[in-house]
Every structure is written in structure tokens, then in C-alpha cells.
Amino acid sequence: MSLPPIEIETGPNPTATVLVMHGLGADGNDFVPIANELDLGRVGPVRFVFPNAPVIPVTINGGYAMPAWYDIVGTDLVKREDEAGLRRSQAAIEALIANEKARGIPARRIVIAGFSQGCAMALMTGLRHAERLAGIVGLSGYLPLAATTAAERHASNRDTPIFLAHGQRDGVVVIPRAIATRDALTALGYAVEWHEYPMEHSVCMEEIADLNRFLLRVLG
């Protein structure tokens, strides 16, 4: 990763962690304001970890170098996926999870979340993680390497709650792509909480409220 993660703790001695991956071209600061909107007092002290993706050339943007978890070749998103880049970022996120466990937060008290590209990384990493996580959150994104998910997913997270939310007018990750993700995960037996909102490729207050309720449920 290009820079160390940003960390925010809601109190001393956190008992839970929410790991949030940003989208393409953003950085770890992107979701700090949204975390500040959440009210997780009933959970106890929470550590938010906002990692920074590496800066790499992105093909769809003319090869311009920017923060990205993996390269994107075309608007379809799932044709000619950057499997090597996806797996490098998966390993980096696994290292962050390991660091939280080393600091005393058990896997069952860790939520892995992300927006857009970050959503892809949260789903890819969370479903393959070798210990049961508290929850997986995917905002305005999709399931990468979908064809390998069934073979590579770990049994430990077969019943991990999944929160998926998407904008009905999203022109970056179109909603049929998100619905296909929802349906694929449901077909594999996952408990998916699905939300859609009249918005574009963004986040809205209703979504934050729904996310707040989900986090209270899985971490409470």
C-alpha cells in the first residue's frame, strides 16, 4: 500500500474493528466523514481502519496512475479482470485483518467493508477469509472473480451476514451488475441484506442509517 492506513477509535481499548476500503482514485480519507455519522455506542469502543490503495496505472483512465486496488480494463468490469492485482490487494487486506487480531480484536469482531473497488475487495477477501468475520459490507460495487468464488470461499464465513447497497442510477457500476452479485451470493447460500436507493455512484443518508442498523446487529 502507498501510505499507512488512517485509524479512528471511538474510545480507548476498542473491542471491534471496521475495515473500510475506498473506491478508485480516492484514498483512506474518503469514508472518514461517513464513519463519523455512525452511532455505534451500543457496540462499545470501535476502531475504524481506512487503508490506502497503491498508486498504479489504470487502463480505463488512459494508464494514468492513481490509487487503485487493481487495474480496470473496460467498463464491463468483469471481462479481462486484473486477477494478479486483485490477489495482491487481497493479501494486503488479509495482513490488515491479521494486524487487528494481533492487537486483540478477534475475527468475529471485525467487519470488512468497501465502496466500489473497495466493495469488490471486501467481498473477495471476506468470503475467502479463514475465520468467521462479524460481517461483510459492499457499497456500490460487485463480486470480482465470481467464477472462482464457489471453489475458493472458506467454510468459516458461510453464514457471515452480508450487507449490499447500490444506487438505482449508478452509471459506474450499473445496478444489473450489483443485482447479479446479490443473486450469485444468495445462490451460494449467503444471507444477503439488500438495499437500493434513488442515487448515483455515491452514498446517501438513508444508506448510512441502514448500515448503522446492520453494524449494531452484527457487532452488538
N, C-alpha and C positions, 0 to 999 in steps of 0.2 A: 504494500500500500504506500501511497505517496507521502502521507502525513499521518501522525498518530491519531487515534480516534478522539473525538470530543466526548467528554463524560459529564453528566449532571446527576447529582444524587439529591433526592428529595429529603434526606435525613441521614444521620450518622448510622453506620453499620447496616447497609442495605441488606434486605432479605430476598430480593428478587431483582432480575435484570431484564430490561427490554432492549434488544439489539436491533437498531434501525438502519437499513441500507438506503441511501439516497438514489435518485434517478440519474440518467445520463446527463453529463455536463454540469451537475450540481456538486455539492460537497457535503461534508458532515454537518454543516450549519443549517442545512436546508429544513430539517424537521425539528430543530430545537424549539421554534415558536409553537409548533403543534403539540409537542410534549408538554410544554408549559400550560397548555389548555386542558390537559387531562387532570382529573381529580382521582387519584388512586390512594387516598388517605387510608381507606379501609384495608389496603394490602399491607401497609407498613412502609418503611423506607425502601425506595426503588432506585436502582442505578440505571440510567439511560446511557447507552453506548452508541455513538454515531460515528462509524468508521468512514474513512475517505478512500474512495476507489483510486486505483492507479491511473496516472495520466497516460493514455495510449492513443495512437491514431485510430480514428473511427471512419470506416469506409463510407458509410452512408452520408457522412458530412464531409466528403471530399478528402478524406485522410487527415483532417485537422485533428490535432492531439487535444484531448480533453479528458476529464475524469470519467472513466467508464469501467464497469465490472467486466465487460467483454466487448468484442467488436460486433457491430451490426452491419451486415452486408446490404440488406434491402428492406423495404417497408413491410414485406410479408412477415418478417421476424423469425419464422421457424424454418425457412429454407436456407440451406448453407449456414447452419449455426456455427458459431465460433466455439466448438467443443473444448479446445485447449484453453481458451480464455475463461470459459465457464468453470472448468475444473480447477484452474489456478485460483480463481476467486473463491470457489467452494472451499479449497484448502485454507485460504486466508481467513475465511469466516469461521471455519472449524477451529482455527487457532484462537480466535477471539472467544469462542464458546469455552474452549479449554482454559483460557485465562480466567474467565469468570468462575469456572468450577474450582480453579486453583485458589481463587480469592474467597471461597466458601459458599458460593451460590450453587446449589445442586441443579442438575439439568431440569428437573421438574419445576424449578422456579425461574426458568429462562424462557422468554418469548422472543422469537426471531421474526422480524418484520421488515418490510421494504416497500418502496414505491417504484413502479415502472420496472426498470432494470433491477432495482433493489428487490422488487417483488419476485422477479424471476429467481434471484439468488436465494431469497428466503425460502421459497418453495423447494428449489433444488437441494439446498443444504438441509433444511429441516426434515424433509421426507427421508433423507439418507442418513441422518444422524443416528449414532449407535445407542443413544439413551433417550428415554422419554422426555420430551420437552413439554413445557406448560401450554404452548400454543404457537401457531404459525399465522402470520398476518400478511396478506397480499393486497396491496392497494394499486389499482390501475395498471396491472401487469398481466403476466401469463406464465404458463408452465414451460420451461425450456427442456430440451432433450426428452420430450414427452414419451418417445418410443422406448426409452430405456428405464423409465420410472418404475414400472412393474417389477422388472428384474433387479433393480438397484435399491429400491426402497428398503428401509430397515423395519423389521417387525416391531421394534420398540416404539415406533411412532405411528403404528397402525390406527390407534384410537385418539391421536392428538387432535384437539379441536383446531379447525382452520377457519379463519375469517377472510373472506374475499369481498372486496368492494370495487365498484367501477362506475365511471361516468357514461351515461347513455349517449352522450355526444362526443365521446373521446375519438379524436382523429389521429392519435398517435398509436395507441393500442386499441384497435376498434373493438367494440363490445362483443361481436361474434367470437373473437379470439378469446376473450375472457370467459364467455359462456362455454366455449369448448373446453377450457381449463376446468371450470366448475364441473362440467359433466364427466370429464375424464377422471377427476378425483373422486367424484361420487361413485362412478362405476367401479373404482378400486376399493370402495368401502369406507372412504373417509367421511367424517362428519363435517360438512362444509356449511358454514353460516354465510349466506349470500346476500349482498346488498347492492342496489344500483341507484344512482341519483341523476337528476337532470343537470349534469355538468359536463365539462370537457375533461382534458387530461390534467386534473387538479384534485384538490381536496376541499370539502365543504364542511360546514359546522355540523350538519346532521350526521355526516360520516364520522366526525370526531366523537360525537355523542354515542353513536352505535359502537365505535371502537372502545370507548371508555367502559361501556357496559360489558363488552366481551372480556376486556382485561381484568375487570373486577371479578368476573365469573371464573376465569381460568387461574387467576393468581390469588383469589380471595380465600 
